[in-house]
Amino acid sequence: MVFNYAERLKAGLIIAWSLLEVLSEIRGEAELAGAEKVLTAYLDALVSEVNIAVNASKVESFRSIAAKLEEVISYVRRRDSSTAQGLIAEAISMATTQGDWAAHKLAEKNLI
């Protein structure tokens, strides 16, 4: 279960990274405002997904990913894409660490 959640979160975070890249290329004020709203809605949904992962798996370290995403949202609102991308990279690393731990445990039991 932890492995599945870690992989899902990682995929969602990679999508967020890609959306941040697009956001940084938008120049029109009206377009930028709309894109920020869509991105923050996506990030809020991803925070909800992380909270589901915490509740279902009982892995409390997933909460640090949710905290990073909350920071990302604040930087998106400040229009600081580069800092937001750095935080997404940290969150990806956290999800990867959890996935690697879970994969190692599955391998120990010859399940993968």
Long-range contacts (C-beta under 8 A, 24 or more apart in sequence): 1-56, 1-57, 2-57, 2-59, 2-98, 2-99, 2-101, 2-102, 3-99, 3-102, 3-103, 3-106, 5-53, 5-56, 5-57, 5-59, 5-62, 5-98, 6-53, 6-95, 6-96, 6-98, 6-99, 6-102, 7-95, 7-99, 8-49, 8-53, 9-46, 9-49, 9-50, 9-53, 9-62, 9-65, 9-95, 10-92, 10-95, 10-96, 10-99, 12-46, 12-49, 13-46, 13-65, 13-88, 13-91, 13-92, 13-95, 14-92, 15-42, 16-42, 16-43, 16-46, 16-69, 16-72, 16-88, 17-85, 17-88, 17-89, 17-92, 20-76, 20-81, 20-84, 20-85, 20-88, 21-81, 21-85, 23-76, 23-81, 24-81, 24-82, 32-79, 36-76, 36-77, 36-79, 39-76, 40-73, 40-76, 40-77, 43-69, 43-72, 43-73, 43-76, 44-73, 59-98, 61-94, 61-98, 62-98, 64-94, 65-91, 65-94, 65-95, 68-94
